[in-house]
Every structure is written in structure tokens, then in C-alpha cells.
Amino acid sequence: MERPAWAPRSIDISVPSVSRIYDFYLGGSHNFEVDREAARKAMEYMPGLPKIMQANRAFMRRAVRFAAQEGITQFLDVGSGIPTFGNVHEVAQSASPGAHVVYVDHDPVAVAHSQAVLEGNDNADVVAADLRKPQEILASAEVERLIDLNRPVALLLVAILHFVEDEDDPYEAVAQLRDALAPGSMLILTHASYEGIPLSPERAAGTVDVYKDIRNPLIMRSRDEIERFFEGYDMVEPGLVPMPHWRPDTAPEDEDPYAFSGFAGVGRTA
């Protein structure tokens, strides 16, 4: 397999990556055949996966605009993935030109491409770090430079927590990040669930097995389990809902049935 010029030498291009599979679903070009093969296998069970990812990105953009309209000018996007059109810094800095954005990801391809996209943007940066080690994120030079933890921050955990297993205590990681943020901060979150998928759980489990096979388990949590991540936050209306139902720009009934898979919500600290 030939290594593209944009692929960092440190990565094994024979091993699939969640962020590169996500990039493929969104029509991106920064993925390898091994990523595309895994994505196509997952889509054999759940053909609407690209629609789910598109709904996820659309929610993220609406939520970032909402946070900016509410006066938040600092955004911390953990598990940010490979940059695509309409990324957080573009939306936030369009709504609030002085907004500061820090992306966090542990995939070297996502970090390398974020650095390239952000070159020359003094108000945005990227950290190579892992959600499971929140103190490393908070202590990073990039966060210290761009994020004032004494003022409200919008924390984005979009399509990331369902890749953190219970044994790694995702609730504690989210709580540590929450406790470091100033009052008035927001949590913007999406999470996969069997609830809402227009398939039987048995068939949807085939997709879960594909992710398990590539050693990136996909943890499908219930609505109640997802709601626990918002402990310490007051939910913003309309609460924790399928993605197209969160403050939609267009009529939800026009959306693809797969777009209603999983849940999205925004919470604000008092």
C-alpha cells in the first residue's frame, strides 16, 4: 500500500481509524482503502451511516451558532476528527469573529490536517490528546494560550463518547472537564444509540461488530445513560432529542429516517 504524501510517517496505514472512517462517510478524501473497506462493511448492515454523520455535523453547526449567539466566544472540541467544510472554527468565527477554538484529537492524521487547515489562524489550534486524559487536555499549551477557563466555554463532545468504554469511565472524564469550566459554560453532545435507528437491534448490531473487529468498540448507550453525561448542566430546550429535532433549520419530517438515530443535546452550567 503506497503512503500518500499527506499521511504522517508515524501512522500504520494498514489499520483502520475511526476518524478516517468518519471522513469517508462525509465524502472526505483523507482516508485509506482499509478505512473505506471497514466503512463499507458497516454500511452493509446500516446503509444510512452517511446520513447519520451528516445529521451529526448539521446539529454541531446549529449548536455552535446557538452558543455564539448566547455570547460564548471559546470552543473546546474534543474528538474533533479530520477537518471538513463548516468545521467549528468556521462556524464560530463567522458568528463571532474573535472566537477562540481548540480542537483535540488523538488521531495523527486528524491532528496533522487540523494544523494545515488552521495555519495562519491565530485564534484556533489543535492538541494531540485523548478524552480519557482530561487533565492533559486542560494543561496543554494550546488550551492555556487560547482558552480562559475563568470565562464560559462551549465544550463539544460530538460523536466521541460512544467510542469510550465504560471501563475507561467516560462519566468521570466528562465531569472533570465540566468542573474545570466557568459558570455559564455549555456542553454540546451527540451519542449513538439503538434507539431511533430504523432497523432491528439485531441488524444494527452487525455494524457494532464491525467496529469491535477493528478494535474501536462502538458503545450504544440508552437515552437515560446518555442523559447522565449532562449531570451538573441544565438542559437547553428542547432537551436530549434525535438530532433533527434540536432547533432545526428545516422541517424534521423532510429528513432521512436514519438521521434520527441516537441523541443530541446542549446543557448549560448555572
C-alpha positions as CSV (number, residue, x, y, z in Angstrom):
1,M,0.0,0.0,0.0
2,E,1.5,3.3,-1.1
3,R,1.7,6.0,1.6
4,P,0.1,9.3,0.4
5,A,2.3,12.4,0.9
6,W,-0.2,13.8,3.5
7,A,0.0,10.7,5.8
8,P,2.3,11.2,8.8
9,R,5.1,8.6,8.9
10,S,4.2,7.7,12.4
11,I,0.8,6.1,11.5
12,D,0.1,2.5,10.4
13,I,-1.9,2.8,7.2
14,S,-2.9,-0.8,7.4
15,V,-5.0,-0.3,10.5
16,P,-8.5,1.4,10.2
17,S,-9.1,4.6,12.1
18,V,-12.5,5.9,13.4
19,S,-11.8,9.5,12.4
20,R,-10.8,8.4,8.8
21,I,-13.9,6.2,8.5
22,Y,-16.0,9.2,9.6
23,D,-14.2,11.3,7.0
24,F,-15.1,8.7,4.3
25,Y,-18.8,8.8,5.4
26,L,-18.8,12.6,5.0
27,G,-17.3,12.3,1.5
28,G,-13.8,13.4,2.5
29,S,-10.5,12.4,0.8
30,H,-8.3,11.8,3.8
31,N,-8.8,8.1,4.3
32,F,-7.2,4.9,3.1
33,E,-8.6,1.7,1.5
34,V,-8.5,0.0,4.8
35,D,-10.8,2.7,6.3
36,R,-13.1,2.5,3.2
37,E,-13.3,-1.3,3.5
38,A,-14.4,-1.1,7.2
39,A,-16.9,1.6,6.4
40,R,-18.4,-0.4,3.5
41,K,-18.7,-3.4,5.8
42,A,-20.5,-1.3,8.4
43,M,-22.8,0.0,5.8
44,E,-23.8,-3.5,4.7
45,Y,-25.7,-3.6,8.0
46,M,-26.6,0.0,8.3
47,P,-26.7,1.7,4.9
48,G,-27.8,5.0,6.3
49,L,-24.5,5.7,8.2
50,P,-23.5,8.7,6.0
51,K,-26.9,10.2,6.7
52,I,-26.4,9.8,10.4
53,M,-23.0,11.6,10.1
54,Q,-24.4,14.4,8.0
55,A,-27.2,14.9,10.7
56,N,-24.5,14.9,13.3
57,R,-22.5,17.6,11.6
58,A,-25.6,19.7,10.9
59,F,-26.5,19.6,14.6
60,M,-23.0,20.6,15.6
61,R,-23.2,23.7,13.4
62,R,-26.6,24.7,14.8
63,A,-25.4,24.2,18.4
64,V,-22.2,26.2,17.8
65,R,-24.2,29.1,16.3
66,F,-26.5,28.9,19.2
67,A,-23.6,29.1,21.7
68,A,-22.1,32.0,19.9
69,Q,-25.5,33.8,19.9
70,E,-25.6,33.3,23.6
71,G,-22.3,35.1,24.0
72,I,-19.8,32.2,24.2
73,T,-16.6,33.0,22.4
74,Q,-14.5,30.0,23.4
75,F,-14.9,26.5,22.0
76,L,-13.2,23.3,23.0
77,D,-13.9,20.5,20.6
78,V,-12.7,17.1,22.0
79,G,-12.6,14.2,19.5
80,S,-12.8,16.7,16.6
81,G,-11.7,14.4,13.8
82,I,-10.5,15.4,10.3
83,P,-11.5,18.9,9.3
84,T,-14.3,19.2,6.8
85,F,-16.2,22.2,5.4
86,G,-18.2,24.0,8.1
87,N,-16.0,23.0,10.9
88,V,-16.3,24.5,14.4
89,H,-13.8,27.4,13.9
90,E,-15.5,28.4,10.6
91,V,-19.0,28.5,12.2
92,A,-17.9,30.1,15.5
93,Q,-15.6,32.7,13.9
94,S,-18.3,33.6,11.3
95,A,-20.8,34.2,14.1
96,S,-18.2,35.8,16.4
97,P,-15.0,36.9,14.6
98,G,-12.9,36.9,17.7
99,A,-13.9,33.4,18.9
100,H,-11.1,31.1,20.1
101,V,-11.3,27.4,19.1
102,V,-9.1,24.5,20.3
103,Y,-9.5,21.1,18.6
104,V,-8.5,17.9,20.4
105,D,-7.9,14.5,18.8
106,H,-5.6,11.5,19.3
107,D,-5.5,10.5,15.6
108,P,-2.3,11.8,14.0
109,V,-4.0,12.3,10.6
110,A,-6.7,14.4,12.2
111,V,-4.1,16.5,14.1
112,A,-1.9,17.0,11.0
113,H,-4.7,18.1,8.9
114,S,-6.1,20.4,11.5
115,Q,-2.7,22.0,11.8
116,A,-2.7,22.6,8.0
117,V,-6.2,24.0,7.9
118,L,-5.6,26.3,10.9
119,E,-2.2,27.7,9.6
120,G,-2.4,31.4,9.9
121,N,-5.4,31.4,12.2
122,D,-4.1,32.8,15.4
123,N,-7.4,32.2,17.3
124,A,-7.6,28.4,16.6
125,D,-5.2,25.5,17.3
126,V,-5.2,21.7,17.8
127,V,-4.0,19.5,20.6
128,A,-2.9,15.9,20.3
129,A,-4.6,14.4,23.3
130,D,-7.2,11.9,24.5
131,L,-10.6,12.5,26.1
132,R,-9.7,9.7,28.6
133,K,-7.0,12.0,30.0
134,P,-8.9,15.3,30.5
135,Q,-6.2,16.9,32.7
136,E,-3.7,16.6,29.8
137,I,-6.1,18.5,27.6
138,L,-6.7,21.2,30.2
139,A,-2.9,21.6,30.9
140,S,-1.9,21.7,27.2
141,A,-0.1,24.8,25.9
142,E,-2.8,25.3,23.3
143,V,-5.6,25.4,25.8
144,E,-3.6,27.7,28.1
145,R,-3.0,30.1,25.2
146,L,-6.5,30.3,23.8
147,I,-9.0,29.3,26.5
148,D,-9.6,31.4,29.6
149,L,-11.2,28.9,32.0
150,N,-12.5,31.8,34.1
151,R,-14.9,32.6,31.3
152,P,-17.7,30.4,29.7
153,V,-16.6,27.7,27.3
154,A,-18.6,25.6,24.9
155,L,-17.3,22.0,25.3
156,L,-18.1,19.8,22.3
157,L,-18.2,16.1,22.7
158,V,-19.7,15.2,19.3
159,A,-19.8,11.6,18.2
160,I,-16.9,10.7,20.6
161,L,-18.3,9.3,23.8
162,H,-19.7,6.2,22.1
163,F,-16.1,5.2,21.5
164,V,-15.2,5.3,25.2
165,E,-15.9,2.1,27.0
166,D,-17.4,2.0,30.5
167,E,-14.2,0.6,31.9
168,D,-12.5,3.9,31.0
169,D,-15.1,5.8,33.0
170,P,-16.3,8.4,30.4
171,Y,-18.6,9.9,33.0
172,E,-15.6,10.8,35.2
173,A,-13.8,12.3,32.2
174,V,-16.8,14.5,31.3
175,A,-17.2,15.5,35.0
176,Q,-13.5,16.6,35.2
177,L,-13.9,18.8,32.1
178,R,-17.2,20.2,33.5
179,D,-15.6,21.0,36.8
180,A,-12.8,23.0,35.1
181,L,-15.2,25.2,33.2
182,A,-16.6,28.5,34.4
183,P,-20.4,29.0,35.2
184,G,-22.4,29.6,32.0
185,S,-20.4,27.1,30.1
186,M,-22.1,24.7,27.7
187,L,-21.9,21.0,26.8
188,I,-22.7,20.2,23.2
189,L,-23.0,16.4,22.8
190,T,-24.2,13.7,20.4
191,H,-24.1,9.9,21.1
192,A,-25.0,6.7,19.2
193,S,-27.9,4.6,20.5
194,Y,-30.0,1.7,19.2
195,E,-33.0,4.0,19.9
196,G,-34.2,5.7,16.8
197,I,-32.4,3.5,14.3
198,P,-34.8,2.3,11.6
199,L,-33.5,-1.2,11.9
200,S,-33.9,-4.1,14.3
201,P,-31.3,-4.0,17.1
202,E,-30.1,-7.4,15.8
203,R,-29.2,-6.0,12.4
204,A,-27.8,-2.7,13.8
205,A,-25.5,-4.9,16.0
206,G,-23.8,-6.0,12.8
207,T,-22.3,-2.5,12.5
208,V,-21.3,-2.6,16.1
209,D,-19.5,-5.8,15.5
210,V,-17.5,-4.2,12.6
211,Y,-16.2,-1.5,14.9
212,K,-15.4,-4.2,17.5
213,D,-13.4,-6.1,14.9
214,I,-11.2,-3.0,14.2
215,R,-10.6,-2.6,17.9
216,N,-12.7,0.6,18.2
217,P,-15.7,-0.7,20.1
218,L,-18.9,1.3,19.4
219,I,-20.8,1.6,22.7
220,M,-24.6,2.0,22.1
221,R,-26.0,3.7,25.2
222,S,-29.6,4.2,26.1
223,R,-31.2,7.7,26.3
224,D,-31.0,7.6,30.1
225,E,-27.3,6.6,30.1
226,I,-26.6,9.4,27.6
227,E,-28.5,11.9,29.8
228,R,-26.2,11.1,32.7
229,F,-23.4,13.0,30.9
230,F,-25.3,16.2,31.5
231,E,-25.1,15.9,35.3
232,G,-24.3,19.4,36.6
233,Y,-25.8,21.1,33.5
234,D,-29.3,22.5,32.9
235,M,-30.6,21.2,29.6
236,V,-31.3,23.8,26.9
237,E,-34.7,23.4,25.2
238,P,-35.7,21.0,23.6
239,G,-33.6,18.8,25.7
240,L,-32.0,15.5,24.7
241,V,-33.6,14.6,21.4
242,P,-32.9,13.0,18.0
243,M,-30.5,15.2,16.1
244,P,-33.0,16.7,13.5
245,H,-35.3,17.8,16.4
246,W,-32.7,20.0,18.0
247,R,-33.6,23.6,16.9
248,P,-33.9,22.6,13.3
249,D,-33.4,24.9,10.3
250,T,-35.6,22.8,8.1
251,A,-38.7,20.6,8.7
252,P,-37.6,17.4,10.5
253,E,-40.1,15.4,8.6
254,D,-38.1,16.0,5.5
255,E,-35.0,14.3,7.0
256,D,-33.9,10.8,6.1
257,P,-35.1,8.2,8.7
258,Y,-31.5,7.4,9.6
259,A,-30.9,11.0,10.7
260,F,-33.0,10.2,13.8
261,S,-30.6,7.6,15.1
262,G,-29.0,8.4,18.5
263,F,-29.4,11.6,20.5
264,A,-28.2,15.2,20.7
265,G,-28.4,17.9,23.4
266,V,-26.9,21.0,24.8
267,G,-26.6,21.8,28.5
268,R,-25.5,24.9,30.4
269,T,-24.0,25.2,33.8
270,A,-25.6,27.6,36.3
